[in-house]
Amino acid sequence: MTRIFYLPVLILALLFVFNPAMADDSKELRKQRQDAQKERQIQKKERSNQIRENTKAFKEFTRQLTEEYREQVKEFDIEFELTEVELKAEHDAKVAEAEAEYQKKLTGLFMKPGVTFDQETIDKLQSDGKAYADELFALKKQSAEKLHQVRIAHEERKKQLLNENDKKALDEADSLGLTKDYAPIAASAIGDGLTSQEERWNETEKKELVKIKKKNQQTLSPFRNGEKLRNWEIQNQNKDFKLTWEEKAELHTLDAKQLFYNTMFMQAAAGEKIDQEALMAELADISKEKKLINIKYKKTADQNKIKRRQEKKDILSN
């Protein structure tokens, strides 16, 4: 009975499979899908060619544009370098005069007639010597701040110029379509639905669009992130200047002590009654403290270098 029951069903199934009308319909669907696949491949090739040509045109445009602005930046740099030379010469002359005056004042403290080098006198001499050294340090810092301000103003001026370069480059990229999001060349359902091959095509197309966008972003990154990078570099210059003078300030106090004790040591060599052993101990301590300060600030500078490498990568990757 079971075999008798399934026989008609089997016959109907075979008739369905070998139905000429169904075969023609399946053949027509295959042809439509093949034609659609060929059309998608043509569109994809045309898109790739267009992106390649536009990218090439953009790079040539920015090469010429950057060269034009590079010449203007060179003019700015030459102008600044000449100003810098003038300011440094002015600064060096003032410092040389102040250092000579400081040396005279310091020597004068020790050359006063009737000076006896008891502890009270030494403390007074050291206090007066520190005051003169502070005046000299303030002069050096003031001159350095003036030069730093001029340098930062120069960097700001260059930044504005290079921002113009970036804007023109991005406008050109926009006109070439390199900033847009491309629509997917997707397979649409023909017949009952998507075939497994068409589904794979659509998945591959999604990944392809992600790659295209990422590649275009890499091409445009220097121009999109140029201003951000330049602002970051200016901030770093300000931080480095501040750090440098914090170190100089710590060393300055020790330098003043060292010079004072060296002068006293010379007095001892000239026959004055001074505790040379105590002086040598003070000088040794000063030398150690200066080395520790140098180590501390070098550590900070090295840490900043490492951090900034990653910070720069992060800026350019956006």
C-alpha positions in Angstrom: 0.0 0.0 0.0 2.8 2.4 0.8 4.5 1.9 -2.6 1.2 2.3 -4.3 0.5 5.6 -2.4 3.9 7.2 -3.3 3.9 6.3 -6.9 1.5 9.0 -8.1 3.4 11.6 -6.0 6.7 10.5 -7.6 5.2 10.8 -11.1 3.9 14.3 -10.3 7.3 15.4 -9.1 9.0 14.1 -12.2 6.5 15.8 -14.4 7.1 19.1 -12.5 10.8 18.8 -12.9 10.7 18.0 -16.6 7.9 20.5 -17.4 9.2 22.3 -20.5 7.6 25.6 -19.4 9.4 25.4 -16.0 12.7 24.7 -17.7 12.3 27.7 -20.0 11.4 29.9 -17.0 14.5 28.7 -15.1 16.7 29.2 -18.1 15.4 32.8 -18.5 16.0 33.5 -14.8 19.6 32.3 -15.2 20.2 34.5 -18.2 18.7 37.6 -16.3 20.9 36.9 -13.4 24.0 36.5 -15.6 23.2 39.7 -17.4 22.7 41.5 -14.1 26.0 40.1 -12.8 27.9 41.3 -15.9 26.3 44.8 -15.5 27.4 45.0 -11.9 30.9 44.0 -12.8 31.0 46.7 -15.5 29.8 49.3 -13.0 32.3 48.2 -10.4 35.1 48.4 -12.9 34.0 51.9 -14.0 33.8 53.0 -10.4 37.4 51.7 -9.7 38.7 53.4 -12.8 37.0 56.7 -11.9 38.3 56.6 -8.3 41.8 55.8 -9.6 41.7 58.7 -12.1 40.3 61.1 -9.6 42.9 60.2 -7.0 45.7 60.7 -9.5 44.3 64.0 -10.5 43.9 65.1 -6.8 47.5 64.1 -6.0 48.8 66.1 -9.0 46.7 69.1 -8.0 47.9 69.0 -4.4 51.5 68.5 -5.5 51.4 71.7 -7.4 49.4 73.5 -4.8 51.7 72.5 -1.9 54.7 73.6 -3.9 53.2 77.0 -4.4 52.5 77.4 -0.6 55.9 75.9 0.2 57.6 78.8 -1.5 55.5 81.3 0.6 56.4 79.4 3.8 60.1 79.7 2.9 59.7 83.4 2.6 58.0 83.5 6.0 60.8 81.4 7.4 63.6 83.6 6.0 61.9 86.7 7.4 61.6 85.0 10.8 65.2 83.8 10.8 66.4 87.3 10.1 64.3 88.6 13.0 65.6 85.8 15.2 69.2 86.7 14.5 68.5 90.3 15.4 66.8 89.3 18.6 69.5 86.8 19.6 72.2 89.3 19.0 70.3 91.9 21.1 69.7 89.3 23.8 73.4 88.1 23.9 74.6 91.7 24.1 72.4 92.5 27.1 73.3 89.2 28.8 77.0 89.8 28.3 76.7 93.2 29.8 74.6 91.9 32.7 77.0 89.0 33.3 80.0 91.4 33.5 78.1 93.6 35.9 77.1 90.7 38.0 80.7 89.4 38.1 81.9 92.9 39.2 79.2 93.1 41.9 80.0 89.6 43.2 83.8 90.3 43.2 83.1 93.6 44.9 81.3 91.8 47.7 84.5 89.9 48.5 86.9 92.8 47.9 85.4 95.1 50.5 88.1 96.2 52.9 88.0 94.6 56.4 85.7 91.7 55.4 86.0 88.8 57.7 84.5 85.6 56.6 82.5 84.6 59.6 79.1 82.8 59.1 77.1 86.1 59.3 79.2 87.7 56.7 79.1 84.7 54.4 75.3 84.6 54.7 75.1 88.3 53.8 77.4 87.9 50.9 75.4 84.9 49.6 72.1 86.8 49.9 73.5 89.8 48.0 75.0 87.5 45.4 71.7 85.6 44.9 69.9 88.9 44.4 72.4 89.9 41.6 72.0 86.4 40.1 68.2 86.7 40.2 68.4 89.9 38.2 70.6 88.3 35.6 68.2 85.3 35.4 65.2 87.5 35.0 66.9 89.3 32.1 67.7 86.0 30.3 64.1 84.7 30.8 62.6 88.0 29.6 64.7 87.9 26.4 63.9 84.2 25.8 60.1 84.9 26.3 60.3 87.7 23.8 62.0 85.4 21.2 59.5 82.6 22.0 56.5 84.9 21.4 57.9 86.0 18.1 58.5 82.3 17.1 54.9 81.4 18.1 53.5 84.3 16.1 55.5 83.1 13.2 54.1 79.6 13.6 50.6 81.0 13.8 51.2 83.0 10.6 52.4 79.9 8.8 49.4 78.0 10.2 46.9 80.4 8.6 48.7 80.1 5.3 48.8 76.3 5.3 45.1 76.2 6.4 44.4 78.0 3.1 46.3 75.2 1.3 44.3 72.5 3.0 41.0 74.2 2.2 41.8 74.4 -1.5 42.9 70.8 -1.5 39.7 69.6 0.2 37.5 71.7 -2.1 39.2 70.0 -5.0 38.7 66.6 -3.4 35.1 67.3 -3.0 34.7 68.3 -6.7 36.4 65.0 -7.7 34.0 63.0 -5.5 36.7 61.8 -3.1 34.8 63.0 0.0 31.5 61.3 -0.8 30.0 58.0 0.4 29.6 55.7 -2.6 26.3 53.9 -3.1 26.7 50.1 -3.2 26.4 48.3 -6.5 24.1 45.8 -5.0 22.5 42.7 -6.5 18.7 42.8 -6.4 16.4 39.8 -6.3 15.4 38.3 -9.6 12.7 35.6 -9.3 12.1 34.2 -5.9 15.0 35.9 -4.2 18.8 36.4 -4.0 21.0 33.4 -4.9 23.9 32.5 -2.6 26.3 34.0 -5.1 24.3 37.3 -5.1 24.3 37.4 -1.3 28.1 36.9 -1.3 28.4 39.7 -3.9 26.5 42.1 -1.6 28.6 41.2 1.4 31.8 41.7 -0.7 30.4 45.1 -1.9 29.9 46.3 1.6 33.5 45.5 2.5 34.7 47.1 -0.7 32.9 50.4 0.1 34.6 50.4 3.6 38.0 49.9 1.9 37.3 52.7 -0.6 36.3 55.1 2.2 39.3 54.2 4.3 41.7 54.7 1.4 40.1 58.1 0.5 40.4 59.1 4.1 44.1 58.3 4.1 44.6 60.3 1.0 42.8 63.3 2.5 44.1 62.9 6.0 47.0 65.4 5.8 44.6 68.1 4.6 41.7 67.3 6.9 44.0 67.1 10.0 46.5 69.7 9.0 45.2 72.5 11.2 44.7 70.2 14.2 48.2 68.9 13.8 49.7 72.4 13.6 47.7 73.5 16.7 49.1 70.5 18.5 52.6 71.3 17.5 52.3 74.9 18.7 50.9 73.7 22.0 53.9 71.4 22.3 56.3 74.3 21.7 54.7 76.3 24.4 54.8 73.3 26.8 58.5 72.6 25.9 59.4 76.3 26.5 57.7 76.2 29.9 59.4 73.0 30.9 62.8 74.3 29.7 62.5 77.4 31.9 61.2 75.4 34.9 64.4 73.4 34.7 66.5 76.5 34.2 64.9 78.1 37.2 65.8 75.1 39.4 69.3 75.0 38.1 69.7 78.8 38.4 69.5 78.7 42.2 72.2 76.0 42.3 74.3 77.8 39.7 74.3 81.0 41.8 75.4 79.0 44.9 78.1 77.2 42.9 79.5 80.5 41.5 79.4 82.0 45.0 81.3 79.0 46.5 83.8 79.0 43.7 84.5 82.6 44.4 84.9 81.8 48.0 87.3 79.0 47.1 89.4 81.5 45.2 89.5 83.7 48.3 90.7 80.7 50.3 93.4 80.1 47.7 94.4 83.8 48.1 95.0 83.2 51.8 91.7 84.0 53.4 90.6 81.9 56.4 87.8 79.8 54.9 86.7 76.3 55.7 87.7 74.7 52.4 86.5 71.2 53.4 83.0 72.6 54.0 83.1 74.4 50.7 84.1 71.3 48.9 81.2 69.4 50.5 78.8 72.1 49.5 80.1 72.1 45.9 79.7 68.3 45.8 76.1 68.5 47.0 75.3 71.1 44.4 76.8 69.0 41.6 74.7 66.0 42.7 71.5 68.1 42.9 72.1 69.5 39.4 72.5 66.0 38.0 69.3 64.9 39.7 67.4 67.9 38.2 68.8 67.1 34.7 67.7 63.5 35.1 64.2 64.5 36.2 63.6 66.8 33.3 65.2 64.5 30.8 62.8 61.8 32.0 59.8 64.1 31.4 61.1 65.1 27.9 61.6 61.5 26.9 58.1 60.6 28.2 56.7 63.4 26.2 58.4 62.2 23.0 56.9 58.8 23.4 53.4 60.1 24.1 53.6 62.6 21.2 54.4 59.8 18.7 51.0 58.2 19.6 49.2 61.5 19.8 50.3 62.4 16.2 49.2 59.0 14.9 45.8 59.5 16.6 45.4 63.0 15.0 46.3 61.7 11.5 44.1 58.6 11.8 40.9 60.6 12.2 
